Amino acid sequence: MSNQPRQVGGGRRAIGDIAPKLAALTDDVLFDDVWDRPGLAARDRSLVTVAALIAGGDAAQLRFHLGRAQENGVTEEELVETITHPAFSTGWPKAMTAANVVRDVFHD
């Protein structure tokens, strides 16, 4: 896993003007520390993150992380399966919302 791409956050760029501390934590802790730990490949972290965002119904964050997942080598087919597989345990409405987000992201 040492040859995986380093994950870089965009917190300062996205929200640094309105929430500088949250932006710094996003970049310095979430991405620079947690995402770049050696225990999981970035691809696996992306799948876990996408599944967690679907389960939580976090459609806005899901948009970003779908793109990040693809950058980390997750295919569109795998992302759709990541929605379909847990649909019964996470809740049907959350899976349907995620499917619509995926459609929008893939077709943009």
C-alpha positions as protocol buffer text, in pm:
chain_id: "A"
residue {
  index: 1
  type: MET
  ca { x: 0 y: 0 z: 0 }
}
residue {
  index: 2
  type: SER
  ca { x: 300 y: 229 z: 10 }
}
residue {
  index: 3
  type: ASN
  ca { x: 278 y: 293 z: -364 }
}
residue {
  index: 4
  type: GLN
  ca { x: -81 y: 420 z: -354 }
}
residue {
  index: 5
  type: PRO
  ca { x: -144 y: 784 z: -440 }
}
residue {
  index: 6
  type: ARG
  ca { x: -139 y: 1024 z: -146 }
}
residue {
  index: 7
  type: GLN
  ca { x: -487 y: 1151 z: -67 }
}
residue {
  index: 8
  type: VAL
  ca { x: -513 y: 1529 z: -52 }
}
residue {
  index: 9
  type: GLY
  ca { x: -811 y: 1715 z: 87 }
}
residue {
  index: 10
  type: GLY
  ca { x: -962 y: 2031 z: -50 }
}
residue {
  index: 11
  type: GLY
  ca { x: -1107 y: 2170 z: 271 }
}
residue {
  index: 12
  type: ARG
  ca { x: -920 y: 2499 z: 268 }
}
residue {
  index: 13
  type: ARG
  ca { x: -1012 y: 2556 z: -95 }
}
residue {
  index: 14
  type: ALA
  ca { x: -1379 y: 2459 z: -46 }
}
residue {
  index: 15
  type: ILE
  ca { x: -1467 y: 2613 z: 291 }
}
residue {
  index: 16
  type: GLY
  ca { x: -1155 y: 2787 z: 421 }
}
residue {
  index: 17
  type: ASP
  ca { x: -1313 y: 3130 z: 389 }
}
residue {
  index: 18
  type: ILE
  ca { x: -1619 y: 3044 z: 602 }
}
residue {
  index: 19
  type: ALA
  ca { x: -1494 y: 2772 z: 838 }
}
residue {
  index: 20
  type: PRO
  ca { x: -1115 y: 2783 z: 852 }
}
residue {
  index: 21
  type: LYS
  ca { x: -1074 y: 2542 z: 1144 }
}
residue {
  index: 22
  type: LEU
  ca { x: -1307 y: 2281 z: 988 }
}
residue {
  index: 23
  type: ALA
  ca { x: -1114 y: 2322 z: 663 }
}
residue {
  index: 24
  type: ALA
  ca { x: -782 y: 2270 z: 841 }
}
residue {
  index: 25
  type: LEU
  ca { x: -911 y: 1959 z: 1022 }
}
residue {
  index: 26
  type: THR
  ca { x: -1043 y: 1822 z: 692 }
}
residue {
  index: 27
  type: ASP
  ca { x: -709 y: 1866 z: 519 }
}
residue {
  index: 28
  type: ASP
  ca { x: -467 y: 1794 z: 803 }
}
residue {
  index: 29
  type: VAL
  ca { x: -645 y: 1521 z: 1001 }
}
residue {
  index: 30
  type: LEU
  ca { x: -906 y: 1355 z: 781 }
}
residue {
  index: 31
  type: PHE
  ca { x: -705 y: 1343 z: 459 }
}
residue {
  index: 32
  type: ASP
  ca { x: -341 y: 1388 z: 557 }
}
residue {
  index: 33
  type: ASP
  ca { x: -363 y: 1150 z: 854 }
}
residue {
  index: 34
  type: VAL
  ca { x: -664 y: 916 z: 835 }
}
residue {
  index: 35
  type: TRP
  ca { x: -686 y: 867 z: 458 }
}
residue {
  index: 36
  type: ASP
  ca { x: -312 y: 816 z: 421 }
}
residue {
  index: 37
  type: ARG
  ca { x: -273 y: 554 z: 692 }
}
residue {
  index: 38
  type: PRO
  ca { x: -116 y: 228 z: 570 }
}
residue {
  index: 39
  type: GLY
  ca { x: -385 y: -16 z: 698 }
}
residue {
  index: 40
  type: LEU
  ca { x: -618 y: 6 z: 395 }
}
residue {
  index: 41
  type: ALA
  ca { x: -563 y: 94 z: 34 }
}
residue {
  index: 42
  type: ALA
  ca { x: -720 y: 419 z: -83 }
}
residue {
  index: 43
  type: ARG
  ca { x: -952 y: 214 z: -306 }
}
residue {
  index: 44
  type: ASP
  ca { x: -1084 y: 22 z: -4 }
}
residue {
  index: 45
  type: ARG
  ca { x: -1119 y: 341 z: 202 }
}
residue {
  index: 46
  type: SER
  ca { x: -1325 y: 486 z: -81 }
}
residue {
  index: 47
  type: LEU
  ca { x: -1562 y: 186 z: -84 }
}
residue {
  index: 48
  type: VAL
  ca { x: -1604 y: 207 z: 294 }
}
residue {
  index: 49
  type: THR
  ca { x: -1664 y: 581 z: 277 }
}
residue {
  index: 50
  type: VAL
  ca { x: -1920 y: 554 z: -3 }
}
residue {
  index: 51
  type: ALA
  ca { x: -2107 y: 281 z: 185 }
}
residue {
  index: 52
  type: ALA
  ca { x: -2107 y: 490 z: 505 }
}
residue {
  index: 53
  type: LEU
  ca { x: -2233 y: 799 z: 323 }
}
residue {
  index: 54
  type: ILE
  ca { x: -2513 y: 596 z: 162 }
}
residue {
  index: 55
  type: ALA
  ca { x: -2609 y: 453 z: 502 }
}
residue {
  index: 56
  type: GLY
  ca { x: -2611 y: 801 z: 653 }
}
residue {
  index: 57
  type: GLY
  ca { x: -2807 y: 954 z: 365 }
}
residue {
  index: 58
  type: ASP
  ca { x: -2534 y: 1211 z: 301 }
}
residue {
  index: 59
  type: ALA
  ca { x: -2602 y: 1283 z: -65 }
}
residue {
  index: 60
  type: ALA
  ca { x: -2396 y: 1603 z: -86 }
}
residue {
  index: 61
  type: GLN
  ca { x: -2079 y: 1439 z: 46 }
}
residue {
  index: 62
  type: LEU
  ca { x: -2150 y: 1129 z: -163 }
}
residue {
  index: 63
  type: ARG
  ca { x: -2112 y: 1337 z: -482 }
}
residue {
  index: 64
  type: PHE
  ca { x: -1755 y: 1426 z: -390 }
}
residue {
  index: 65
  type: HIS
  ca { x: -1659 y: 1080 z: -273 }
}
residue {
  index: 66
  type: LEU
  ca { x: -1791 y: 907 z: -585 }
}
residue {
  index: 67
  type: GLY
  ca { x: -1537 y: 1106 z: -784 }
}
residue {
  index: 68
  type: ARG
  ca { x: -1266 y: 1034 z: -527 }
}
residue {
  index: 69
  type: ALA
  ca { x: -1354 y: 663 z: -545 }
}
residue {
  index: 70
  type: GLN
  ca { x: -1313 y: 661 z: -922 }
}
residue {
  index: 71
  type: GLU
  ca { x: -977 y: 838 z: -885 }
}
residue {
  index: 72
  type: ASN
  ca { x: -881 y: 560 z: -644 }
}
residue {
  index: 73
  type: GLY
  ca { x: -965 y: 288 z: -897 }
}
residue {
  index: 74
  type: VAL
  ca { x: -1324 y: 195 z: -807 }
}
residue {
  index: 75
  type: THR
  ca { x: -1532 y: 130 z: -1119 }
}
residue {
  index: 76
  type: GLU
  ca { x: -1882 y: 259 z: -1188 }
}
residue {
  index: 77
  type: GLU
  ca { x: -2009 y: -100 z: -1173 }
}
residue {
  index: 78
  type: GLU
  ca { x: -1854 y: -146 z: -827 }
}
residue {
  index: 79
  type: LEU
  ca { x: -2005 y: 180 z: -704 }
}
residue {
  index: 80
  type: VAL
  ca { x: -2352 y: 76 z: -822 }
}
residue {
  index: 81
  type: GLU
  ca { x: -2305 y: -257 z: -644 }
}
residue {
  index: 82
  type: THR
  ca { x: -2201 y: -65 z: -331 }
}
residue {
  index: 83
  type: ILE
  ca { x: -2546 y: 97 z: -342 }
}
residue {
  index: 84
  type: THR
  ca { x: -2738 y: -219 z: -426 }
}
residue {
  index: 85
  type: HIS
  ca { x: -2578 y: -462 z: -182 }
}
residue {
  index: 86
  type: PRO
  ca { x: -2663 y: -280 z: 145 }
}
residue {
  index: 87
  type: ALA
  ca { x: -2999 y: -139 z: 29 }
}
residue {
  index: 88
  type: PHE
  ca { x: -3198 y: -363 z: 260 }
}
residue {
  index: 89
  type: SER
  ca { x: -2984 y: -298 z: 567 }
}
residue {
  index: 90
  type: THR
  ca { x: -2928 y: 76 z: 517 }
}
residue {
  index: 91
  type: GLY
  ca { x: -3279 y: 159 z: 400 }
}
residue {
  index: 92
  type: TRP
  ca { x: -3441 y: 159 z: 61 }
}
residue {
  index: 93
  type: PRO
  ca { x: -3492 y: 538 z: 42 }
}
residue {
  index: 94
  type: LYS
  ca { x: -3121 y: 597 z: 110 }
}
residue {
  index: 95
  type: ALA
  ca { x: -3025 y: 354 z: -166 }
}
residue {
  index: 96
  type: MET
  ca { x: -3267 y: 522 z: -407 }
}
residue {
  index: 97
  type: THR
  ca { x: -3124 y: 863 z: -321 }
}
residue {
  index: 98
  type: ALA
  ca { x: -2771 y: 731 z: -374 }
}
residue {
  index: 99
  type: ALA
  ca { x: -2870 y: 578 z: -709 }
}
residue {
  index: 100
  type: ASN
  ca { x: -2993 y: 917 z: -827 }
}
residue {
  index: 101
  type: VAL
  ca { x: -2672 y: 1084 z: -709 }
}
residue {
  index: 102
  type: VAL
  ca { x: -2468 y: 821 z: -895 }
}
residue {
  index: 103
  type: ARG
  ca { x: -2671 y: 880 z: -1210 }
}
residue {
  index: 104
  type: ASP
  ca { x: -2607 y: 1254 z: -1188 }
}
residue {
  index: 105
  type: VAL
  ca { x: -2235 y: 1212 z: -1121 }
}
residue {
  index: 106
  type: PHE
  ca { x: -2179 y: 953 z: -1394 }
}
residue {
  index: 107
  type: HIS
  ca { x: -2366 y: 1156 z: -1654 }
}
residue {
  index: 108
  type: ASP
  ca { x: -2208 y: 1494 z: -1576 }
}
